[in-house]
Amino acid sequence: MRTVAKILARFAAIGVFVAVYGVLEARRDPIVRRIALPLADLPAGARPVRAVLISDVHLGNIAMGPRRLARIVDQINAVRPDIVLIAGDFIAGHEPSDATRSVADLAAGLVRLRAPLGMVAVLGNHDYGTDMHAVRKALRRADVTVLMNDAVSRGPLSIGGIDDSIHGHQDVGATIRAMTRLRGARVMMAHDPEIAGVMRRPFLARMLPDDAPRVILSGHTHCGQVAIPGLGPVLSLIGPRTPFLCGASRESPDRVVVTAGLGASILPVRVAKPPDLWVITFGPAGMRGAMQ
């Protein structure tokens, strides 16, 4: 019995260690990842645009509180971005009360972002699962433009935002049509990266010019959030059909960037999948160091 008790005690100690480590990892400053993406349809003479991509703030649990959000905003401002792109899931939880508790802190945190071309966002499944209207109102107070199957011009970019597909609010065709009515290099944003697979459908692909690369920016996956070496992610936040779990990938004709996000959901922990933000330089075709 003593041997069994010792074994159980060791497992308990390991569990406590992993839990503490996971919370600390979830609360760490996000890793800054950088990439240069060429845009063939960038207007002639336009200077490169430095964008910061973030997602999955999940404000309202122990992994993300107002102080940590303020620290991350300072980190983003230090990069001196031209524009900040936010790929949804601002709130932690699944109930309207979760949004009620957090929207004031959300607005107070994001309003401090500084970018000359502004902040543009889409909504995620947690935003719809809590209180989408309260989240949108908070984002408006923070001067964040929310796109719902629509597009907006920002500098030399035409940015399309696809609404949450997990609750069935997406309209990819409407988003593409809105983008094509605007001048500028086309960049799409959607909370769920599975939209990249939808974009490969021929009837949608024909809506974009042949020479326009389809750049899609997403979050949602948390890059798995918790992973065991040799086994991979433990928490599956995406469907098995999704080839875009994490990071930057080139799936012709798409260039897809999936951020690990800033916060955490289900469990407020991260293991081997740290939070991150992406600094993306959009420039002309052939730019040095670009992902081709």
TAPE-V976954 format. One record per run of one state. SS is the DSSP state (h for helix, s for strand, l for the rest). FROM is the first residue (numbers start at 1). LEN is the number of residues. Records with the same first field share a line. If there is no record, write none. Layout:
# TAPE-V976954
SS: FROM-LEN + FROM-LEN
This chain:
# TAPE-V976954
l: 1-1 + 27-4 + 40-9 + 55-4 + 60-1 + 62-2 + 65-1 + 80-3 + 87-4 + 92-4 + 111-8 + 122-3 + 131-1 + 142-2 + 147-3 + 155-2 + 163-9 + 181-4 + 193-2 + 200-2 + 206-8 + 220-2 + 225-1 + 229-3 + 234-13 + 252-2 + 259-12 + 272-4 + 285-5 + 292-1
h: 2-25 + 66-14 + 96-15 + 125-6 + 132-10 + 172-9 + 195-5 + 202-4 + 222-3
s: 31-9 + 49-6 + 59-1 + 61-1 + 64-1 + 83-4 + 91-1 + 119-3 + 144-3 + 150-5 + 157-6 + 185-8 + 214-6 + 226-3 + 232-2 + 247-5 + 254-5 + 271-1 + 276-9 + 290-2
